[in-house]
Amino acid sequence: MFGRRRFVRTAGVAMIAAPSIARAQKFPSDRVTIVVPFPAGAATDISARVYAERLTALWNQAVVVDNRGGGNGIPAAESVARAKPDGLTIFATSAMTQAVNPAIYDKLPYDPIESFAPITRMGTSPFVLLVDRNSPINTAAELTALLKSAPGKHNYGAGALPARVASELYKMAAGVDAVYVGYKSNPQAIPDVQNGLLTFMMIDTVNAKVAIDRGALKGLFVTDSERYAAVPDMPTAIEAGLPDVQLTTWTGFYAPKGTPDEIVQAIYRDIGKVAAMPEVLVRLANIGGVPKLLAPDEFGAFTRSEKERWGRIIQRANIKVE
Protein backbone atom coordinates (compact mmCIF):
# COMPACT_ATOMS: atom_id res chain seq x y z
CA MET A 1 0.00 0.00 0.00
CA PHE A 2 1.08 3.59 0.12
CA GLY A 3 3.60 4.55 2.74
CA ARG A 4 4.02 7.99 4.28
CA ARG A 5 7.19 8.58 2.26
CA ARG A 6 5.43 8.13 -1.07
CA PHE A 7 2.57 10.46 -0.21
CA VAL A 8 4.94 13.14 1.00
CA ARG A 9 7.06 12.85 -2.12
CA THR A 10 4.00 13.05 -4.39
CA ALA A 11 2.61 15.98 -2.47
CA GLY A 12 5.93 17.81 -2.72
CA VAL A 13 5.99 17.45 -6.47
CA ALA A 14 2.39 18.60 -6.68
CA MET A 15 3.10 21.76 -4.65
CA ILE A 16 5.95 22.73 -6.96
CA ALA A 17 3.97 22.08 -10.15
CA ALA A 18 0.81 24.04 -9.40
CA PRO A 19 -0.22 24.52 -13.07
CA SER A 20 0.12 20.78 -13.62
CA ILE A 21 -2.19 20.08 -10.69
CA ALA A 22 -4.88 22.25 -12.17
CA ARG A 23 -4.80 20.18 -15.33
CA ALA A 24 -4.63 16.87 -13.44
CA GLN A 25 -7.66 17.78 -11.32
CA LYS A 26 -9.78 17.95 -14.48
CA PHE A 27 -8.89 14.36 -15.36
CA PRO A 28 -10.71 12.47 -16.70
CA SER A 29 -12.74 14.60 -19.05
CA ASP A 30 -14.36 11.63 -20.81
CA ARG A 31 -14.92 7.89 -20.56
CA VAL A 32 -11.87 5.85 -19.55
CA THR A 33 -11.21 2.46 -21.12
CA ILE A 34 -9.17 -0.18 -19.32
CA VAL A 35 -7.85 -2.64 -21.89
CA VAL A 36 -7.32 -6.15 -20.53
CA PRO A 37 -5.43 -8.66 -22.72
CA PHE A 38 -7.40 -11.61 -21.34
CA PRO A 39 -10.98 -12.91 -21.60
CA ALA A 40 -13.55 -12.09 -18.94
CA GLY A 41 -12.99 -14.18 -15.83
CA ALA A 42 -9.21 -14.19 -15.99
CA ALA A 43 -7.41 -13.02 -12.85
CA THR A 44 -6.32 -9.68 -14.32
CA ASP A 45 -9.85 -9.05 -15.59
CA ILE A 46 -11.41 -9.74 -12.21
CA SER A 47 -9.07 -7.34 -10.42
CA ALA A 48 -9.39 -4.67 -13.12
CA ARG A 49 -13.17 -4.71 -12.78
CA VAL A 50 -12.97 -4.13 -9.04
CA TYR A 51 -10.86 -1.02 -9.67
CA ALA A 52 -12.99 0.14 -12.62
CA GLU A 53 -16.15 0.08 -10.54
CA ARG A 54 -14.69 2.29 -7.82
CA LEU A 55 -12.85 4.62 -10.21
CA THR A 56 -16.15 5.24 -12.00
CA ALA A 57 -17.61 6.59 -8.77
CA LEU A 58 -14.44 8.48 -7.84
CA TRP A 59 -14.04 10.18 -11.21
CA ASN A 60 -17.74 10.61 -12.00
CA GLN A 61 -16.93 9.20 -15.42
CA ALA A 62 -17.60 5.79 -16.88
CA VAL A 63 -14.62 3.45 -16.58
CA VAL A 64 -15.16 0.42 -18.80
CA VAL A 65 -13.16 -2.78 -19.17
CA ASP A 66 -12.41 -3.82 -22.74
CA ASN A 67 -11.39 -7.49 -22.94
CA ARG A 68 -9.11 -8.13 -25.91
CA GLY A 69 -7.97 -11.66 -25.28
CA GLY A 70 -5.99 -13.76 -27.70
CA GLY A 71 -2.60 -13.61 -29.36
CA ASN A 72 -0.82 -13.84 -25.98
CA GLY A 73 -1.88 -10.26 -25.33
CA ILE A 74 0.04 -8.84 -28.29
CA PRO A 75 -2.93 -7.21 -30.09
CA ALA A 76 -4.13 -5.62 -26.84
CA ALA A 77 -0.67 -4.31 -25.97
CA GLU A 78 -0.18 -2.89 -29.43
CA SER A 79 -3.55 -1.13 -29.34
CA VAL A 80 -2.66 0.62 -26.08
CA ALA A 81 0.84 1.49 -27.29
CA ARG A 82 -0.75 3.24 -30.28
CA ALA A 83 -3.53 4.93 -28.28
CA LYS A 84 -3.68 8.65 -27.69
CA PRO A 85 -1.55 9.43 -24.61
CA ASP A 86 -4.24 11.32 -22.73
CA GLY A 87 -4.87 8.89 -19.86
CA LEU A 88 -8.24 7.80 -21.25
CA THR A 89 -6.80 4.45 -22.32
CA ILE A 90 -5.19 2.35 -19.59
CA PHE A 91 -3.58 -1.08 -19.94
CA ALA A 92 -4.33 -3.55 -17.12
CA THR A 93 -1.96 -6.37 -17.83
CA SER A 94 0.36 -8.95 -16.33
CA ALA A 95 3.85 -10.35 -16.59
CA MET A 96 2.75 -12.03 -19.82
CA THR A 97 2.88 -8.98 -22.07
CA GLN A 98 5.64 -7.09 -20.27
CA ALA A 99 8.09 -9.84 -19.23
CA VAL A 100 7.24 -13.13 -20.95
CA ASN A 101 6.45 -12.13 -24.54
CA PRO A 102 9.76 -10.28 -25.03
CA ALA A 103 11.66 -13.49 -24.22
CA ILE A 104 9.56 -15.71 -26.49
CA TYR A 105 8.98 -13.59 -29.58
CA ASP A 106 11.84 -12.41 -31.76
CA LYS A 107 9.86 -9.31 -32.74
CA LEU A 108 6.92 -7.55 -31.12
CA PRO A 109 4.85 -4.59 -32.37
CA TYR A 110 5.41 -2.92 -28.99
CA ASP A 111 8.23 -2.54 -26.50
CA PRO A 112 7.32 -3.44 -22.89
CA ILE A 113 9.52 -0.62 -21.60
CA GLU A 114 9.57 2.05 -24.30
CA SER A 115 5.92 1.88 -25.42
CA PHE A 116 4.30 2.50 -22.04
CA ALA A 117 4.25 4.84 -19.08
CA PRO A 118 4.10 2.72 -15.90
CA ILE A 119 1.38 3.76 -13.48
CA THR A 120 1.41 1.21 -10.66
CA ARG A 121 1.52 -2.46 -9.87
CA MET A 122 -1.83 -3.90 -8.77
CA GLY A 123 -0.49 -6.89 -6.92
CA THR A 124 1.57 -10.05 -7.02
CA SER A 125 0.52 -13.66 -6.93
CA PRO A 126 2.32 -17.00 -6.74
CA PHE A 127 1.08 -19.93 -8.77
CA VAL A 128 -0.66 -23.00 -7.40
CA LEU A 129 0.02 -26.52 -8.69
CA LEU A 130 -3.39 -28.15 -9.07
CA VAL A 131 -4.82 -31.60 -9.71
CA ASP A 132 -8.38 -32.90 -9.89
CA ARG A 133 -10.24 -32.77 -6.60
CA ASN A 134 -10.85 -36.54 -6.73
CA SER A 135 -7.32 -37.45 -7.78
CA PRO A 136 -5.48 -39.92 -5.52
CA ILE A 137 -2.50 -37.55 -5.71
CA ASN A 138 -2.25 -35.42 -2.58
CA THR A 139 1.35 -34.16 -2.57
CA ALA A 140 3.90 -32.80 -5.00
CA ALA A 141 6.09 -35.84 -4.32
CA GLU A 142 3.28 -38.15 -5.42
CA LEU A 143 2.72 -36.16 -8.61
CA THR A 144 6.44 -36.16 -9.36
CA ALA A 145 6.60 -39.93 -8.85
CA LEU A 146 3.65 -40.45 -11.21
CA LEU A 147 5.18 -38.30 -13.94
CA LYS A 148 8.55 -40.00 -13.59
CA SER A 149 6.91 -43.41 -13.97
CA ALA A 150 5.62 -42.51 -17.43
CA PRO A 151 7.77 -39.80 -19.07
CA GLY A 152 5.93 -37.87 -21.77
CA LYS A 153 2.67 -39.76 -21.16
CA HIS A 154 0.94 -37.11 -19.07
CA ASN A 155 -0.37 -33.69 -20.10
CA TYR A 156 -0.49 -30.34 -18.38
CA GLY A 157 -2.45 -27.29 -19.49
CA ALA A 158 -2.02 -23.52 -19.50
CA GLY A 159 -4.08 -20.71 -20.97
CA ALA A 160 -1.53 -17.97 -20.40
CA LEU A 161 2.21 -17.93 -20.95
CA PRO A 162 3.13 -17.16 -17.31
CA ALA A 163 1.29 -20.32 -16.22
CA ARG A 164 3.19 -22.30 -18.82
CA VAL A 165 6.50 -20.87 -17.63
CA ALA A 166 5.63 -21.80 -14.03
CA SER A 167 4.77 -25.35 -15.13
CA GLU A 168 8.05 -25.68 -17.01
CA LEU A 169 9.91 -24.43 -13.95
CA TYR A 170 8.29 -27.23 -11.92
CA LYS A 171 9.22 -29.78 -14.61
CA MET A 172 12.87 -28.67 -14.59
CA ALA A 173 13.12 -28.67 -10.79
CA ALA A 174 11.37 -32.04 -10.40
CA GLY A 175 13.13 -33.65 -13.35
CA VAL A 176 9.91 -34.79 -15.03
CA ASP A 177 8.48 -34.77 -18.53
CA ALA A 178 4.90 -33.81 -19.41
CA VAL A 179 3.26 -32.57 -22.60
CA TYR A 180 1.97 -29.00 -22.86
CA VAL A 181 -1.64 -28.43 -24.03
CA GLY A 182 -2.58 -24.83 -24.80
CA TYR A 183 -5.87 -23.05 -24.01
CA LYS A 184 -7.25 -19.58 -24.67
CA SER A 185 -7.41 -18.85 -20.93
CA ASN A 186 -6.42 -20.61 -17.72
CA PRO A 187 -10.03 -21.26 -16.54
CA GLN A 188 -10.74 -23.10 -19.80
CA ALA A 189 -8.19 -25.77 -18.85
CA ILE A 190 -9.88 -26.61 -15.55
CA PRO A 191 -12.57 -28.97 -16.97
CA ASP A 192 -9.86 -31.01 -18.68
CA VAL A 193 -8.07 -31.50 -15.38
CA GLN A 194 -11.36 -32.77 -13.99
CA ASN A 195 -12.02 -35.16 -16.88
CA GLY A 196 -8.49 -36.56 -16.86
CA LEU A 197 -7.16 -35.12 -20.13
CA LEU A 198 -4.72 -33.07 -18.06
CA THR A 199 -2.86 -34.53 -15.09
CA PHE A 200 -2.03 -31.15 -13.58
CA MET A 201 -1.91 -27.43 -14.19
CA MET A 202 -0.37 -24.40 -12.55
CA ILE A 203 -2.48 -21.30 -12.26
CA ASP A 204 -2.51 -17.93 -10.50
CA THR A 205 -3.92 -17.87 -6.99
CA VAL A 206 -7.01 -15.86 -7.98
CA ASN A 207 -8.35 -18.51 -10.34
CA ALA A 208 -6.90 -21.33 -8.21
CA LYS A 209 -8.88 -20.16 -5.20
CA VAL A 210 -12.08 -20.04 -7.29
CA ALA A 211 -11.50 -23.61 -8.51
CA ILE A 212 -10.62 -24.87 -5.02
CA ASP A 213 -13.55 -23.13 -3.33
CA ARG A 214 -16.08 -24.65 -5.73
CA GLY A 215 -14.62 -28.11 -5.25
CA ALA A 216 -13.25 -28.58 -8.76
CA LEU A 217 -9.53 -28.89 -8.02
CA LYS A 218 -7.12 -29.23 -5.10
CA GLY A 219 -3.77 -27.56 -4.69
CA LEU A 220 -0.46 -29.22 -3.88
CA PHE A 221 1.73 -26.16 -3.23
CA VAL A 222 2.22 -22.47 -3.97
CA THR A 223 5.30 -21.22 -5.83
CA ASP A 224 6.54 -18.99 -3.02
CA SER A 225 8.74 -19.13 0.04
CA GLU A 226 5.89 -18.17 2.37
CA ARG A 227 2.34 -19.43 2.68
CA TYR A 228 -0.22 -17.33 0.84
CA ALA A 229 -3.06 -15.74 2.81
CA ALA A 230 -5.74 -16.68 0.27
CA VAL A 231 -4.89 -20.38 0.61
CA PRO A 232 -3.25 -20.58 4.05
CA ASP A 233 -3.35 -24.38 4.28
CA MET A 234 -1.39 -24.81 1.07
CA PRO A 235 2.28 -25.75 1.58
CA THR A 236 4.99 -23.67 -0.05
CA ALA A 237 7.32 -24.99 -2.74
CA ILE A 238 10.01 -25.26 -0.08
CA GLU A 239 7.73 -27.29 2.20
CA ALA A 240 6.86 -29.47 -0.78
CA GLY A 241 10.53 -30.25 -1.34
CA LEU A 242 10.90 -28.04 -4.42
CA PRO A 243 12.77 -24.93 -3.24
CA ASP A 244 13.70 -23.94 -6.80
CA VAL A 245 10.07 -23.62 -7.87
CA GLN A 246 9.56 -20.04 -6.73
CA LEU A 247 7.89 -17.72 -9.21
CA THR A 248 5.45 -14.88 -8.71
CA THR A 249 3.33 -13.30 -11.38
CA TRP A 250 1.94 -9.78 -11.12
CA THR A 251 -0.56 -7.37 -12.57
CA GLY A 252 -0.31 -3.66 -13.13
CA PHE A 253 -1.55 -0.55 -14.89
CA TYR A 254 0.23 1.24 -17.74
CA ALA A 255 -0.63 4.20 -19.96
CA PRO A 256 0.62 4.86 -23.49
CA LYS A 257 4.11 6.38 -23.63
CA GLY A 258 3.91 10.16 -23.69
CA THR A 259 1.00 10.41 -21.25
CA PRO A 260 1.69 13.57 -19.20
CA ASP A 261 3.28 12.80 -15.85
CA GLU A 262 0.63 14.77 -13.98
CA ILE A 263 -2.05 12.48 -15.42
CA VAL A 264 -0.02 9.36 -14.60
CA GLN A 265 0.41 10.62 -11.04
CA ALA A 266 -3.30 11.43 -10.77
CA ILE A 267 -4.29 7.93 -11.86
CA TYR A 268 -1.73 6.41 -9.50
CA ARG A 269 -3.03 8.49 -6.61
CA ASP A 270 -6.65 7.56 -7.26
CA ILE A 271 -5.88 3.87 -7.70
CA GLY A 272 -4.23 4.13 -4.30
CA LYS A 273 -7.43 5.57 -2.86
CA VAL A 274 -9.43 2.68 -4.29
CA ALA A 275 -6.93 0.09 -3.05
CA ALA A 276 -7.24 1.49 0.48
CA MET A 277 -11.04 1.16 0.61
CA PRO A 278 -12.02 -1.52 3.17
CA GLU A 279 -14.69 -3.01 0.90
CA VAL A 280 -12.19 -3.27 -1.96
CA LEU A 281 -9.66 -4.98 0.29
CA VAL A 282 -12.31 -7.51 1.29
CA ARG A 283 -13.34 -8.18 -2.31
CA LEU A 284 -9.75 -8.62 -3.45
CA ALA A 285 -8.94 -10.85 -0.47
CA ASN A 286 -11.95 -13.04 -1.27
CA ILE A 287 -10.57 -13.74 -4.74
CA GLY A 288 -7.00 -14.16 -3.57
CA GLY A 289 -5.66 -10.76 -4.61
CA VAL A 290 -3.77 -8.42 -2.29
CA PRO A 291 -2.85 -4.86 -3.42
CA LYS A 292 0.90 -4.27 -3.54
CA LEU A 293 1.15 -0.91 -5.23
CA LEU A 294 4.32 0.73 -6.46
CA ALA A 295 4.90 4.35 -7.45
CA PRO A 296 5.28 4.91 -11.23
CA ASP A 297 9.09 5.14 -11.16
CA GLU A 298 9.34 2.10 -8.90
CA PHE A 299 6.98 0.15 -11.13
CA GLY A 300 9.09 1.05 -14.16
CA ALA A 301 12.21 -0.34 -12.47
CA PHE A 302 10.26 -3.40 -11.36
CA THR A 303 9.08 -4.06 -14.93
CA ARG A 304 12.64 -3.93 -16.24
CA SER A 305 13.91 -6.36 -13.58
CA GLU A 306 11.00 -8.76 -14.15
CA LYS A 307 11.64 -8.76 -17.89
CA GLU A 308 15.16 -10.03 -17.16
CA ARG A 309 14.06 -12.55 -14.53
CA TRP A 310 11.36 -14.23 -16.63
CA GLY A 311 13.65 -14.15 -19.65
CA ARG A 312 16.26 -16.23 -17.86
CA ILE A 313 13.72 -18.92 -16.93
CA ILE A 314 12.26 -19.04 -20.45
CA GLN A 315 15.70 -19.40 -21.95
CA ARG A 316 16.54 -22.29 -19.61
CA ALA A 317 13.25 -24.03 -20.39
CA ASN A 318 13.64 -23.35 -24.12
CA ILE A 319 9.99 -22.33 -24.40
CA LYS A 320 8.93 -21.53 -27.96
CA VAL A 321 5.74 -20.20 -29.49
CA GLU A 322 3.84 -23.00 -31.21
N, C-alpha and C positions, 0 to 999 in steps of 0.2 A: 504494500500500500504506500501511500505517500508519507514520507518522513518530514519532520520539521525543516530539515535542511533544504529539501527540494522546494517546499512552498516559499521559504524565505528567498531562495535564489530566483524563483520565478517572479515573485513579487518585486524584487529589486530590479529585474529587467523591465518589468511593466512600468515601474515608476519613472525609469529613465526614458522609455519610449512612449510618452504620453500620446502622440498622434497615432501610433500603431494601435494602442489600446482602443481608441475611439473606433477605428476600423474593425478591430476584432470583436467589439461588443455588438456590432451589427450582424455578426455571423450567427447562423446562416440566413441568407436572404431568400432562399428558395428550398425546395425539397432536396434532401440529402439521400444519396443512394450508397448503400454499403454492398459492395460486390463481394460475394463469397464464391471461391472456386470449387465448391462441393455441392452435392445435391442437398435438398432439405433433409434434416435429420442427422446430418453429420455433426461431429462434435463442434467444429468451428461455427457451423450454422446455428446450432442451438445457443451457443454463447453470444454470437453476434445479435441474435434476436432479443436476448435479454437486454443488451445494451441499447439496441435500436428503440425498444419500447420506452425506456426511460429517457433517452435523448430526445425523443419526439415530444415528451411532456416538458422537458427542460428547455428546449429550443423553441417550442411553440411552432414547430415546422415538422412536416411528415419526414420520418426517417424510415426508408424502406430497404428491405434486404433483397438483393437480386442474385439468385443462385445461378451460377454459370459453371456447372460441373462438366467434367470431361476433359480429355486431353492433358491429364495430370496438372490441371490448373493453368496451363500455358495460355489458352485463349483469354481467360479471365484476367490474368496478370498483364497481358499485352493491352487489353482494353483499358485498364486503369492507367498503365504507363502512358497511353496516348490521350487520356482524358484531360480536359481543361483543368489546370492547376488552381482551382478556386476553392477547394475544400468541400465541394458539393459531391464529389465522388471519393469514397474511402474504400480501401482494400482491407477486408478482414480475412487474413490468410494464416497459413501455418508454415512449419519448417519445409513442407513439400516444395512450395514455389520458390522460397528464398534460400534454402540450403541444400535440398536434395536434387532438384532439377538441374542446377548448374554443374553438378558432378556426374550426371547421367547423360545429358544432352551435349553434343559437341557445339551446337549453336542454338541460341534462344532469341526470340524477338523482343526480349527485355533483359535488362541487367538487374539482378536482385539488389544491388547496392546503388548503382547510378540512376536507375529509372524511378526511384521512389524516395519520398521524404518520410522517414520513420516517425511515427506518432507515439506509440507506446505498445509494450507487450501486454496482452490480456492475461495470460497465465501460462503455466507449464504443467505437463502431465507425463508421468511415466506410462509405459505400456503394460498390459496385463496378458500373460500367456493363458489361453483359454482352451478348454475341451468341452465336449458335450456334457450336460448336467448328469446324464445317466451313464457316462463312461466309467469303466472300472479303474481308470487312471486317476489317481488322487494327488500325485506329487510330480515334480519336474523329473526326479530320478526315474520314476516309472515310465514317463513319456520318453525320456532319453533311451531307456532300455528297449522299449518297443521299437523306436525308430532304428536303433542299432541292429535289431534282430532282422530287419528287412530293409536294407538300404535302398532308397529310391522307390519304394513301394507305397509310401504314404504321401498324402498331399497336405499342403497348408494353403490358406487363402489370405489375400489382402486386397483391399479396395482403394488403398492410398499408398503412395511410395514410402512414406515414413514407416508404415506398418510392415511393409515388405523388408525394409532395411533392418528393423528390429528383429524380425523373424530370422533373417540371414545372420544377424549377430548371434542369436541363440544357437543356430546351426553350427557356426564356427566354434563357439565356446564349448558346445556339447560334443562336437565331433560327429554330427549326424548328417544324414542326407534325406531330404524330402523335396517333393516337387511343388513348385509354385503354381497356383491357379489365380488368375487375376479377376477382379470384379470392379464394377463402376464405383462402388462405395463400400466401406467396411461393413455397414449393417447388412448389405446384400449377401455377404459371405456367411452370416450366422446360420441361416437355415441349412446350409450344406455341411456345417459342423454337426448340426443336430441329426441330419439324415445319414451321416457317415461318409459322405464324399470327401470331406476334409477331416483330417485327424486332429488338427489344432489350428489356431490362429492367434496372432498378437494384435491387440487393438488398444486404442487410447482409453484412459480410465473413464471418460464420460460415457462412451458407448458400451464399455465393458460393464460398468455399474448398471446400466439399463438392462443389459442381457442377463446379468446375474440376478438382479432384483425380480425380474419376471420369470425366473426359473428356467431359462433357456440354456445357459452355459455355467460353468464353474471355473474359477481362476486358480492357477497353480502358483504364480508369483508375480510381483511387480518389478519392473526393470529399474529399480532405484536402490539406494543404500539404506533408506529409511522407509518404514511402513507409511502407507498413504492414507490420509484421514478418511477418504471416501470409501475405502475398503480396508478397514483397520485389521481385519483378521487374516488378510493375505500376507504370506511371507515375502520377504524381499529376495532379490536375486542372490544376495550373499547367503541368506538363511537357506535358500534352496540349493546351495552348493555351486552356484554359477556367478561368482563375483565379477566376471568380465562382462556380464550381460547387464550393463547399466547404460540406459539411453532415455533421454527425456525429450519429448516433443513439446512444441509451444505454439501459441497463437498470438497474433498481434495485429495492430492497425497501421496502415501506411496510407499516404496521400501521394498523388503524382509528384514527381520531381518538379521543383519550381513553385510549389504552393508556398505562399508567404509565411514566414516564420511565425508571425503573430496569429495566423489562422491555425497553424499546427499546434502552437502553444494553447490556443483557446480550446481546440478539440481535446487535447491532452488533459487540460484542466477539468473539462466537463466530464470526460470519461472517468477521471478520478472521483468526481462527485458521485457519479452513478455507482462506481465500484464500492464506495463507502456506505451506500444505503443498506440498512439492515435487511430489508426484504430482498434486495439483490444478492447479498451475501448468502442468505438462506437458499434462494433459488439455485445459485451456482453450486453451493455445497451439496444440494440434493442431487445434482447431476454429476457430481464429482469434479467440479471446476473451482479453483481457488484463485482470486485475482492476485497477480504478482506483477504490478505495473512497474515500468521503467520510464524515466524521462526520455524525450526524443533523442538526445545525444547518446545517452546510455543504451537505448534500444538500437541505435545505429551501430555502435561498437559490438553489441551482443550479436546482431545479425551477421556481422563480418566474422566473428569468432565461430559462430555456429556453422556458417558456410564451410569453414575449414574443417571443423570437427566431423560433420556428416560426410564431407568429401573423403576424408581418410577411411572411414568405415566402408563406404561404397567402393572405394578402390580396392580395399582388401577383399571384399566379398565378390568383386568383379560383377557387379549388377549392371545389366544392360537393358535398354528398352526393347521390348519385343513387339 
